[in-house]
Amino acid sequence: MEKSFNAFKMAQDQFDAVADKLNLNEAARELLRNPMREYHFNIPVKMDDGTSKVFRGFRIQHSDALGPCKGGIRFHPQETVDTVRALSMWMTWKTSVVDIPLGGGKGGVICDPHNLSAREQEQICRGWVRQLNQNVGPLRDIPAPDVMTNGQHMLWMLDEFEAITGQKFPGMITGKPVGLGGSLGRTEATGYGVIFTVREALKEMKIQLQNTTASFQGFGNVSQYAIKLYNKLGGTALCVSCWDQIDQTSYAFYKKDGIDLDELMNITDRFGGIDRKKAEELGYDVLPGDKWLEVECDILVPSALENQITIDNVDKINNKVKLIAEGANGPTTPEADEVLHQRGIFMIPDFLCNAGGVTCSYFEQVQCNMNYFWSKDEVLGKLDYKMTTAYHKVSKLARDKKLYMRDAAYMISVDRVVRASVARGWI
């Protein structure tokens, strides 16, 4: 990722463009162009070797006009406050576009879990909550797992919160393991949500999903479950890329007749890294990581990090590609987006496409607050309904107003938040 890239500037540029289209007044622009609240703090941790180390943590609450803030916590060595700001803003638009009563937040800690023991990670989780227990909670701001955090991290955070408050608050955090307040279907939710929108887009494009091929960037939770449902519906995934922790670079794994998800899962580490040597033995072509973008296929699914399709590589996208489904947050820069628009490639924008995760997190919160849990079929059925409804709302506006899908999604989201802010008397 080039050093000049700033995710927050990109998020603000995207907002400014929509603000112009919606003809927002200055007060609305000022309110939504920056986060409402920011928390920056240190987390001191006694390491296993007896030394002390201080980790930098953040929680950004962009807007709670529609309801309590909601958003993940990332553990990443290259985490920046501007990235967290951008992600909190995108979360506001994401909860809004799927019409759930939540706002946008995001958290992060600058650390690399690959190089930390479980005890050290637990201390970071508990320290994060000790710093923020007054500012998060089921009616204020509900965190969730994100990049390199998981259900265990959420449980440590919940346990610390309940120890501090002296009460049980399972709805304080989502993404917990099933049986300890977690929702069935949460693991599948983001990846399945991506494919629910792909399915609807292909229907509108009069393309049979069974006749399509796709290439995926990233082999974490989102891609794994997106590939699972895509294959189940009859599509053929040809390529997947992932990060190699040992080589500190990424590789793409390609098979002309289609990759075998179960086969790859058996040679994948807990961070989504595929064993290169074993993959070659299984007949996969192992290519440089950025080759996922150049595969001759119908659908591209960027599901890794932000800033992956840029003006420098957008022209490498094969002419056969008809649809891009953004499983990650902010994978396409505005300059590259303009090229895709001109080329007529249909775009399912990130905060719509990958909203399945936060939608199921909302379901988890509802179940926790009711202390009544639903079956997996019930959860996935509600998820399908929410994602499909949101997709068609955006698609209809795009068709009616002849808008690019990303612009239509933004207009619906921003308009809902502005209306809520006006109704509350904030602007």
C-alpha positions as CSV (number, residue, x, y, z in Angstrom):
1,M,0.0,0.0,0.0
2,E,1.5,3.3,-1.0
3,K,2.3,5.6,1.9
4,S,0.3,8.5,0.4
5,F,-3.0,6.6,0.6
6,N,-5.2,8.0,3.3
7,A,-8.5,6.1,3.8
8,F,-10.1,8.9,5.7
9,K,-9.5,11.4,3.0
10,M,-11.0,8.9,0.5
11,A,-14.0,8.5,2.7
12,Q,-14.4,12.3,3.0
13,D,-14.0,12.7,-0.7
14,Q,-16.8,10.1,-1.3
15,F,-19.0,11.9,1.2
16,D,-18.4,15.3,-0.3
17,A,-19.4,14.1,-3.7
18,V,-22.7,12.7,-2.3
19,A,-23.3,15.8,-0.3
20,D,-23.1,17.8,-3.5
21,K,-25.6,15.4,-5.2
22,L,-28.0,15.7,-2.2
23,N,-27.4,19.5,-2.0
24,L,-26.8,19.2,1.8
25,N,-26.4,22.4,3.8
26,E,-23.2,23.3,5.6
27,A,-24.4,22.1,9.0
28,A,-25.1,18.6,7.7
29,R,-21.8,18.5,5.9
30,E,-19.9,19.6,9.0
31,L,-21.8,17.1,11.2
32,L,-21.1,14.1,9.0
33,R,-17.7,14.9,7.5
34,N,-15.9,14.1,10.7
35,P,-16.5,11.7,13.6
36,M,-18.7,12.9,16.5
37,R,-16.2,11.4,19.1
38,E,-12.7,10.0,19.2
39,Y,-10.9,8.1,21.9
40,H,-7.1,7.6,21.7
41,F,-5.3,5.8,24.5
42,N,-2.4,3.7,25.6
43,I,-2.7,0.0,26.7
44,P,0.3,-1.0,28.9
45,V,0.9,-4.8,28.9
46,K,3.3,-7.0,30.8
47,M,4.8,-9.3,28.2
48,D,5.6,-13.0,28.7
49,D,9.3,-12.3,28.8
50,G,8.8,-9.9,31.8
51,T,9.2,-6.7,29.8
52,S,6.5,-4.0,29.5
53,K,5.1,-2.8,26.2
54,V,2.6,-0.1,25.4
55,F,0.1,-0.5,22.6
56,R,-1.8,2.3,21.0
57,G,-5.6,1.9,20.9
58,F,-8.4,3.8,19.3
59,R,-12.2,4.0,19.2
60,I,-13.9,6.3,16.8
61,Q,-17.7,7.0,16.9
62,H,-18.7,8.6,13.7
63,S,-22.4,9.0,14.1
64,D,-25.1,7.7,16.5
65,A,-28.0,9.5,14.9
66,L,-29.8,6.3,13.9
67,G,-28.9,4.4,17.1
68,P,-26.0,3.1,19.2
69,C,-22.7,3.0,17.3
70,K,-21.6,-0.4,15.9
71,G,-18.3,-1.5,14.5
72,G,-15.4,-3.9,14.7
73,I,-12.0,-3.7,16.4
74,R,-9.0,-4.4,14.3
75,F,-5.6,-5.6,15.5
76,H,-3.1,-4.7,12.8
77,P,0.6,-3.5,12.9
78,Q,-0.1,-0.8,10.3
79,E,-3.3,0.5,11.9
80,T,-3.7,4.3,11.7
81,V,-6.2,6.5,13.3
82,D,-7.2,7.8,9.9
83,T,-8.0,4.3,8.7
84,V,-10.2,3.8,11.8
85,R,-11.9,7.2,11.2
86,A,-12.7,6.1,7.6
87,L,-14.0,2.7,8.7
88,S,-16.2,4.3,11.3
89,M,-17.7,6.6,8.6
90,W,-18.2,3.7,6.2
91,M,-19.9,1.8,9.1
92,T,-22.4,4.7,9.5
93,W,-23.3,4.3,5.8
94,K,-23.4,0.5,6.1
95,T,-25.9,0.3,9.0
96,S,-28.0,3.0,7.3
97,V,-28.1,1.3,3.8
98,V,-29.4,-1.9,5.3
99,D,-31.8,0.1,7.4
100,I,-30.9,-1.2,10.9
101,P,-31.2,1.1,14.0
102,L,-27.5,1.5,14.6
103,G,-24.8,4.1,13.9
104,G,-21.2,3.8,12.9
105,G,-18.1,3.2,15.0
106,K,-14.7,1.4,14.7
107,G,-11.8,0.5,16.9
108,G,-8.3,-0.6,16.5
109,V,-5.0,-1.5,18.3
110,I,-1.6,-1.1,16.7
111,C,-0.3,-4.7,17.2
112,D,0.5,-7.9,15.3
113,P,-1.3,-10.9,16.8
114,H,1.0,-13.2,14.8
115,N,3.8,-12.2,17.2
116,L,1.8,-12.2,20.5
117,S,0.9,-15.0,22.8
118,A,-2.7,-15.7,23.7
119,R,-2.1,-14.2,27.2
120,E,-0.6,-11.1,25.7
121,Q,-3.6,-10.7,23.4
122,E,-6.0,-11.2,26.3
123,Q,-4.2,-8.4,28.2
124,I,-4.6,-6.0,25.2
125,C,-8.4,-6.9,25.0
126,R,-8.9,-6.3,28.7
127,G,-6.8,-3.1,28.6
128,W,-8.9,-1.8,25.7
129,V,-12.1,-2.3,27.7
130,R,-10.6,-0.8,30.9
131,Q,-9.9,2.4,28.9
132,L,-13.3,2.5,27.2
133,N,-15.9,1.0,29.6
134,Q,-17.6,4.3,30.2
135,N,-18.0,4.8,26.4
136,V,-19.1,1.4,25.1
137,G,-22.0,-0.8,26.0
138,P,-25.3,-2.3,24.6
139,L,-27.0,1.1,24.4
140,R,-24.0,3.2,23.6
141,D,-21.5,1.5,21.3
142,I,-21.3,-2.2,20.4
143,P,-17.9,-3.5,19.2
144,A,-17.4,-6.7,17.2
145,P,-14.5,-8.7,15.6
146,D,-12.7,-7.4,12.6
147,V,-9.3,-7.8,11.0
148,M,-7.2,-10.3,13.1
149,T,-9.7,-10.4,16.0
150,N,-12.2,-13.2,16.7
151,G,-14.8,-14.5,19.1
152,Q,-12.2,-15.2,21.8
153,H,-11.1,-11.6,21.8
154,M,-14.7,-10.5,22.1
155,L,-15.3,-12.8,25.1
156,W,-12.3,-11.4,26.9
157,M,-13.6,-7.9,26.3
158,L,-17.1,-8.8,27.5
159,D,-15.8,-10.5,30.6
160,E,-13.7,-7.4,31.5
161,F,-16.8,-5.2,30.9
162,E,-19.0,-7.3,33.1
163,A,-16.3,-7.5,35.8
164,I,-16.1,-3.7,35.9
165,T,-19.9,-3.1,35.8
166,G,-20.8,-6.0,38.1
167,Q,-23.7,-7.0,35.7
168,K,-24.3,-9.3,32.8
169,F,-24.4,-7.4,29.5
170,P,-24.2,-10.0,26.6
171,G,-25.4,-7.4,24.1
172,M,-22.3,-5.2,24.9
173,I,-20.3,-6.9,22.1
174,T,-21.1,-9.2,19.2
175,G,-19.2,-11.9,17.3
176,K,-19.1,-14.0,20.4
177,P,-18.9,-17.9,20.2
178,V,-22.3,-19.7,19.9
179,G,-23.3,-20.8,23.4
180,L,-21.8,-17.8,25.1
181,G,-24.2,-15.2,23.6
182,G,-23.1,-15.6,19.9
183,S,-25.6,-15.9,17.1
184,L,-25.8,-18.9,14.8
185,G,-25.0,-17.8,11.2
186,R,-22.7,-15.0,12.3
187,T,-19.6,-16.8,10.9
188,E,-21.2,-17.1,7.5
189,A,-23.0,-13.7,7.5
190,T,-20.5,-11.4,5.7
191,G,-19.5,-13.9,3.0
192,Y,-23.1,-15.1,2.4
193,G,-24.3,-11.5,2.3
194,V,-21.8,-10.7,-0.4
195,I,-23.2,-13.6,-2.5
196,F,-26.8,-12.7,-1.8
197,T,-26.1,-9.3,-3.5
198,V,-24.2,-11.0,-6.3
199,R,-27.1,-13.4,-6.9
200,E,-29.5,-10.4,-7.1
201,A,-27.2,-8.4,-9.4
202,L,-26.8,-11.3,-11.8
203,K,-30.6,-11.8,-11.9
204,E,-31.0,-8.2,-13.0
205,M,-28.2,-8.6,-15.5
206,K,-30.0,-11.6,-16.9
207,I,-26.9,-13.8,-16.3
208,Q,-27.2,-17.3,-14.9
209,L,-25.0,-17.6,-11.8
210,Q,-24.4,-21.2,-12.7
211,N,-22.6,-20.1,-15.9
212,T,-20.3,-17.6,-14.1
213,T,-16.7,-17.7,-12.9
214,A,-15.1,-15.6,-10.1
215,S,-11.8,-14.6,-8.6
216,F,-11.5,-13.7,-4.9
217,Q,-8.9,-11.6,-3.1
218,G,-8.2,-12.7,0.5
219,F,-8.9,-16.1,2.1
220,G,-10.2,-15.0,5.5
221,N,-13.7,-15.5,6.8
222,V,-15.4,-13.3,4.1
223,S,-13.9,-15.1,1.1
224,Q,-14.2,-18.5,2.5
225,Y,-17.9,-18.3,3.1
226,A,-18.5,-16.3,0.0
227,I,-16.9,-19.0,-2.1
228,K,-18.8,-21.7,-0.2
229,L,-22.2,-20.1,-1.0
230,Y,-21.1,-19.1,-4.5
231,N,-20.1,-22.7,-5.3
232,K,-23.3,-24.1,-3.6
233,L,-25.3,-21.9,-6.0
234,G,-23.4,-23.3,-9.0
235,G,-20.7,-20.7,-9.7
236,T,-17.1,-21.7,-10.3
237,A,-14.4,-19.9,-8.2
238,L,-11.1,-20.0,-10.2
239,C,-8.7,-18.1,-8.1
240,V,-8.1,-16.9,-4.5
241,S,-5.2,-14.8,-3.1
242,C,-3.9,-14.6,0.4
243,W,-1.1,-13.2,2.6
244,D,1.9,-15.5,3.3
245,Q,3.1,-14.7,6.9
246,I,6.5,-16.3,6.4
247,D,7.4,-14.7,3.1
248,Q,5.6,-11.4,4.1
249,T,4.0,-11.2,0.6
250,S,0.8,-12.4,-1.0
251,Y,0.2,-15.2,-3.5
252,A,-2.7,-16.1,-5.8
253,F,-3.8,-19.7,-6.1
254,Y,-5.4,-20.5,-9.5
255,K,-7.0,-23.6,-11.0
256,K,-8.5,-23.5,-14.5
257,D,-11.3,-25.9,-13.6
258,G,-12.1,-24.3,-10.3
259,I,-10.6,-24.3,-6.8
260,D,-11.7,-26.8,-4.2
261,L,-12.6,-24.9,-1.1
262,D,-12.4,-27.8,1.3
263,E,-9.1,-28.9,-0.1
264,L,-7.6,-25.4,0.4
265,M,-9.1,-25.1,3.9
266,N,-7.2,-28.2,4.9
267,I,-3.9,-26.5,4.1
268,T,-4.7,-23.0,5.5
269,D,-3.5,-21.6,8.7
270,R,-5.7,-19.7,11.2
271,F,-5.0,-16.4,9.6
272,G,-6.1,-17.5,6.1
273,G,-2.6,-18.2,4.7
274,I,-2.5,-21.2,2.3
275,D,0.5,-23.5,2.3
276,R,2.2,-22.8,-1.0
277,K,4.0,-26.1,-1.4
278,K,1.0,-28.3,-0.6
279,A,-1.1,-26.2,-3.0
280,E,1.4,-26.8,-5.8
281,E,1.3,-30.6,-5.0
282,L,-2.5,-30.4,-5.4
283,G,-2.2,-28.9,-8.9
284,Y,-2.7,-25.2,-8.2
285,D,-0.8,-22.6,-10.2
286,V,0.8,-20.4,-7.5
287,L,1.1,-16.8,-8.9
288,P,2.1,-13.4,-7.5
289,G,-0.6,-12.1,-5.2
290,D,-1.9,-9.3,-7.5
291,K,-2.7,-11.8,-10.3
292,W,-6.1,-12.4,-8.8
293,L,-7.1,-9.1,-10.4
294,E,-6.1,-10.2,-14.0
295,V,-7.9,-13.6,-14.1
296,E,-10.3,-14.1,-17.0
297,C,-13.6,-14.4,-15.2
298,D,-17.0,-12.8,-14.8
299,I,-16.8,-11.6,-11.2
300,L,-14.1,-10.1,-9.0
301,V,-14.6,-10.2,-5.2
302,P,-12.0,-8.0,-3.4
303,S,-12.3,-9.2,0.2
304,A,-9.0,-8.2,1.8
305,L,-8.1,-4.7,2.7
306,E,-8.7,-1.1,1.4
307,N,-6.9,0.5,-1.6
308,Q,-6.5,-2.7,-3.7
309,I,-8.0,-1.6,-7.0
310,T,-6.2,1.6,-7.9
311,I,-5.6,3.8,-11.0
312,D,-2.3,1.9,-11.3
313,N,-3.8,-1.6,-11.7
314,V,-7.4,-1.0,-12.8
315,D,-6.6,-1.4,-16.5
316,K,-5.3,-4.9,-15.7
317,I,-8.8,-6.1,-15.1
318,N,-9.8,-8.6,-17.8
319,N,-12.3,-7.4,-20.3
320,K,-14.5,-10.4,-19.5
321,V,-15.2,-9.1,-16.0
322,K,-18.9,-7.9,-15.7
323,L,-19.3,-7.5,-12.0
324,I,-17.2,-6.4,-9.0
325,A,-18.6,-7.2,-5.5
326,E,-16.6,-5.4,-2.8
327,G,-16.4,-7.8,0.1
328,A,-13.7,-5.6,1.8
329,N,-14.1,-2.0,3.0
330,G,-12.8,0.6,0.6
331,P,-11.0,-1.7,-1.9
332,T,-11.5,0.6,-4.8
333,T,-10.1,4.2,-5.0
334,P,-12.3,6.9,-6.4
335,E,-10.0,7.3,-9.5
336,A,-10.2,3.5,-10.2
337,D,-14.0,3.6,-9.6
338,E,-14.4,6.2,-12.3
339,V,-12.6,3.9,-14.8
340,L,-14.8,1.0,-13.8
341,H,-17.9,3.1,-14.3
342,Q,-16.7,4.2,-17.8
343,R,-16.0,0.5,-18.7
344,G,-19.5,-0.4,-17.7
345,I,-18.5,-2.9,-15.0
346,F,-21.3,-3.3,-12.6
347,M,-20.3,-2.4,-9.0
348,I,-21.8,-3.6,-5.8
349,P,-20.3,-1.1,-3.4
350,D,-18.6,-2.2,-0.2
351,F,-20.9,-0.8,2.4
352,L,-23.9,-2.5,0.8
353,C,-22.1,-5.7,-0.4
354,N,-20.4,-6.6,2.9
355,A,-23.1,-5.4,5.2
356,G,-24.1,-9.0,6.1
357,G,-21.7,-9.0,9.0
358,V,-23.1,-6.0,10.8
359,T,-26.6,-7.1,10.0
360,C,-26.1,-10.4,11.7
361,S,-24.3,-8.6,14.5
362,Y,-27.5,-6.6,14.9
363,F,-29.4,-9.9,15.1
364,E,-27.0,-11.1,17.7
365,Q,-27.5,-8.0,19.8
366,V,-31.3,-8.3,19.5
367,Q,-31.1,-12.0,20.6
368,C,-28.8,-11.1,23.6
369,N,-31.0,-8.3,24.7
370,M,-34.1,-10.6,24.5
371,N,-32.2,-13.5,26.0
372,Y,-33.9,-15.6,23.3
373,F,-31.9,-17.2,20.4
374,W,-33.0,-18.1,16.9
375,S,-32.2,-21.1,14.8
376,K,-29.6,-20.8,12.1
377,D,-32.2,-21.0,9.3
378,E,-34.1,-18.2,10.9
379,V,-31.0,-16.0,11.2
380,L,-29.9,-16.7,7.6
381,G,-33.4,-16.2,6.3
382,K,-33.6,-12.8,8.0
383,L,-30.2,-11.9,6.6
384,D,-31.2,-12.9,3.1
385,Y,-34.3,-10.7,3.4
386,K,-32.4,-7.7,4.7
387,M,-29.6,-7.9,2.1
388,T,-31.9,-8.5,-0.8
389,T,-34.3,-5.7,0.3
390,A,-31.3,-3.3,0.6
391,Y,-29.8,-4.3,-2.7
392,H,-33.1,-3.7,-4.6
393,K,-33.7,-0.4,-2.9
394,V,-30.3,0.8,-4.1
395,S,-30.6,-0.8,-7.5
396,K,-34.0,0.8,-8.1
397,L,-32.7,4.3,-7.2
398,A,-29.7,3.7,-9.5
399,R,-32.0,2.7,-12.4
400,D,-34.6,5.4,-11.8
401,K,-32.0,8.2,-11.5
402,K,-29.4,6.7,-13.8
403,L,-26.9,6.7,-11.1
404,Y,-23.7,4.5,-10.5
405,M,-24.6,1.9,-7.8
406,R,-22.1,3.4,-5.3
407,D,-23.7,6.9,-5.7
408,A,-27.2,5.5,-5.2
409,A,-26.1,3.5,-2.1
410,Y,-24.5,6.6,-0.7
411,M,-27.5,8.8,-1.4
412,I,-29.9,6.4,0.4
413,S,-27.5,6.1,3.4
414,V,-26.5,9.7,3.8
415,D,-30.1,10.8,3.4
416,R,-31.3,8.5,6.2
417,V,-28.7,9.8,8.6
418,V,-29.3,13.4,7.7
419,R,-33.1,13.0,8.2
420,A,-32.4,11.4,11.6
421,S,-30.1,14.2,12.6
422,V,-32.7,16.8,11.5
423,A,-35.4,15.0,13.4
424,R,-33.3,15.0,16.6
425,G,-32.8,18.8,16.2
426,W,-29.1,18.5,15.7
427,I,-29.0,20.4,12.5
